[in-house]
Amino acid sequence: MDSSSSPVWFITGCSTGFGRALAERVLARGWRVVATARDVAAIAPLAEAGEDRVLTLPLDVTRHDQVDAAVQATTARFGRIDVLVNNAGYGYQSSVEEGVDAEIRAQFEANVFGLFDLTRAVLPHMRQARSGHILNISSVAGFVGFPGSGYYAATKHAVEGWSDALASEVEPLGIKVTCVEPGPFRTDWAGRSLKQTQSRIADYAETAGARLRNTAEKSGTQVGDPVRAGDAMIALTQESKPPRHLVLGAWGVDAVEAKLRATLSEIETWRATSLATDFPADGA
């Protein structure tokens, strides 16, 4: 394929993990990539590997000026954006009670508001083209709130609900939306990128405290492969009707299925109570 007609992927958070692996896999296809990171020096090897097919840009998604500049530089260089991958973000763990306000707000700025801002900046270009695919890197935590990860789960639940609304708005315009929900993968999420507020309250030792310890102990040994995840994401963009959700990894699929089955069962159990809250059909 002539690189001048190949798809243009705009990927955030490319210094490590999913973003880096995905950028490398897209480049291996001969396609064009806009790779971004807060530290642009960290992604210099991508520019060397992809030559004229790669544009590396500094991007902190919490800075509106950098968001606008990155989108403008992309359209000036390549003329369009075919796939937006909102991957930038990080994990924060604490018990709900012991969460630190500044840490909570900073995570929402990166995982939620930065994602919103960048998508708003890209949408006019996709809307004009009447095509495009937005991949929001969510998490199994977008379905399940695990102990110790309440605030992280809240950011991913927010992205999931927002993506539902976005999908319904842009589907008639030829734009697709998919949330990708990984379980444990061998990325830097549980390593350098993870922020934690250690639980000091004894009552949470076996819930939030245990999960914080478990996360640290398993970092680097997760069974999820970021390269295979990248291939899966590329494959779904080739589908005419891609999924609204793509859960990654056996652990993730099991956890999400169990959560959804339990939720549906609970709704059915309480169905009569739920229906009884409407005004009676006869108006009495």
N, C-alpha and C positions, 0 to 999 in steps of 0.2 A: 504494500500500500504506500502511495506517495504520502510522505509525512505532512505535506501541506493540506491534505484532505482528511487526515486522521482525526479521531475524536480528541477533544481537549478536556483533560481532567484537572480540576482544581482541588487540591488535597491539603488540608490543614494538619498541623502537628506531625511533620514528616521527619523529625529528628530521630525518633525511635519507634519501636512497636508497630502497630497496624499501619500507621501512616507511611513509615519508611518501607515496610514490606510491600504495601500496595503500590507505592510509587515505583518501586523497582520492577514489579510485575507488569505494570502498565507500560513502562518503558520497554520491557522485554517484548511486548507486542508490537513495538514500532510506533506507538501512539505518542501524543504530546502531553506533557505534564507541567502544571504549575505547582511546584512544591514549596510549601511555606513552613516556617518555624520561627519562634521568637529569636533564636540565634541562627542567623542565616549561614554562619560558618559551619554549623553542624551538618548542613545539607549540601555543602560544596561538592562532595563526591558524586551526588546525583547529577549535578550540572556537568561534571566532567564525563560521566557515563553517557548522558543523553545528548550532549552537544547542543545543536540548534533546536532539538525537540523539547528542551527543558528550560523553564524559567524559574529560578529560585528567588524567593522574596521573603523579606522579614515580615512576620505577621504575628502580632499579639492580638487575638480576637477581641480582647476587652478594650482595645483602643480604636475608636471609630475612624480616626484619621488614617490609621494603617489599613483598616478594612477597605475604605474607599480607595486608597492608593493602590492596594493590591489588585482590586477588581479593574481599576482603570488601566493598570500596567498590563494585565492579562488581555483585555480586549484590544489594547493598542498593539500588542505583540501578535496575538493569535486570531483576533477578530470575533471570538465567541467562547462560550463555556458550555460544554456538553454534559459534563458530570461534575457536580459539586459534592465533595466528601467532607462533611463536618466531623472531623476526627479529633480536633484539638480538645483537650480537657484532661482532668485528672481525678484521682480518688481522694476522698477524705473520710477517715474513720474515727468514730467516737461513739460513746453512748449518747442517746438523745439528750439526756439531762446534762451531760458534761460537755456538750458541743460548745465551741468557742465562736461567739458571734462574728468576729472578723474573719475567721476561717470559713464559716458557713457562707457568708456574703461573697467572699472571694471565689468560692467554688461556683456559686450561682452565676457570678459574672462571667466566668470562663465557660462553664458547661452549658449554660442556658442563654444568658443575654448576649454573649458573644456569638453563639450559634445563630440566634435570631437575627442579629445585626448583619452578619455576613450573608445570610440567606436573603434578607431583604435587598441587599446590594446586588445580588446575582439575579434575582427574579426578573427584573425588567429585561435583561438580555435573553433569558430563556423564554419569557413571554413574547418578546418580539420574534424570536425564532420559531415559536410554537413547538418547541421540543426541549428536552433536557431531562436529567434524572438527578434527584437529590438523595444522597445517602447520608442519613444521620446515624453516627455510631453511638448507639445507646448501650444497653447492657441487659443481662438477665435481671438486674436490679430495676429495670424499667417495668418489670412485672412483679417482682418479689422484693419486699423490704426485709433484708436480713438484719439480725442484731448487729450493732456496731457500724452499720452503713446507712443509717436512716437519712442523713442529709445527702449523701451521694445518691441514694435511691430516689429522693425527692427531686433531684435535678433530672434524673433519667425519666421518671414519671412525667415531669413537666414536658420534656422533649417528646415523649410518646403522645401525649394528649394534643400538643401543638401540631405534631405531624399528622394526626388524624384530620384536624381542621384544614391544614395546608393541603393535604392530598385531595380533599373534597373540593377545594377552591381551584386547584390548578389542573386537575385531571381533564376538564373540558378544554384546556389550553394546550394539551399535548405534553404536559410535564408530569413525570412520575416521581413518587416519593416512597422510599423504603427506609425503615429503621433496621439497623443491623444490631443484634443483641448477643454479644459474646458472653460465654461463661468464662471460666479460668483459662487464660492463654499465656503463653510464655513471652510476655511483653514486659515493659518496664512499669506497668501499672502498679504492681505490688512491690516494686523496688524503689528506685530513686524518685519516681514521680509521686508516690503515695505520701499523703500527709496524715498523721494520726495525732489525736489527743488521747493519751493513755487513760484508761478507766481506773480511777482510784477508789471508787465506791464498791465496797465488798458485795453489796446486793446484786451487782452486775457482773461479778467475776465469772459466772458460768454462762453468760449470754454474750454481751458486748465484749467483755474482757477476753473470753475464750476465742471469739472470732478474730480479734486483733492479733492475738498470739498465733493463731492458725494461719492467718494471711502471711505474716512474716516468715513463718517456718516453711511454707510451701512455695515461696517466691523462687522462680527459676526452675521449678520441677513440674509446672502445669503441663497437662497433656495437649492443650490446644496449640496448634502450629500457625503462627501469623502468616506464613507464606501460603499455606492452603486456604486460610481465610481470605487472603487477597485474591486468590484465584476464584473463590466462590463469589466474591463481590463483583469481580469483572464479569463472570458468567451471567449474573442476574441482570446486568445492564444490557445484555444482548437479547433478553427476552422481550417479546411484544407486550406481555402482561406480567411484569415482575411482581413478586410478593410485596405486600405492605410490611411484612415482618420477615426477617431472616435470622433465626436463632442459630448461633454457632457453637458446635461442640456437643458431645453426648451428655455431659453433665448439665449443660444449659438447657437442652431439649427436655431432659427429665424434670428439671426444676420448674420450667415454665408449664409443661403439661400438667404436673401435679398441682400447681397453683391455680391454673384455669379450671381444672376439673373440680377442685375444692370450692372455688368461687361459684361455679355453676350449681353445684350441689347445694350450697348454702342458699342461693337465690331460690331454688326450687323448694327447699324446706320451708322457707319463710314467704312463699308466694302468696298464700292466703292473706297474711298480715299486710303485705305490700299492696295487694289489690283492694283491700278493705279501706284504704285511705282515700280513694276517689269518692266524689259525690255519688250517691246512688243513682242508677240509671233512670229510675222513675221520678227523680227529683225530690224524694221525701227527705 
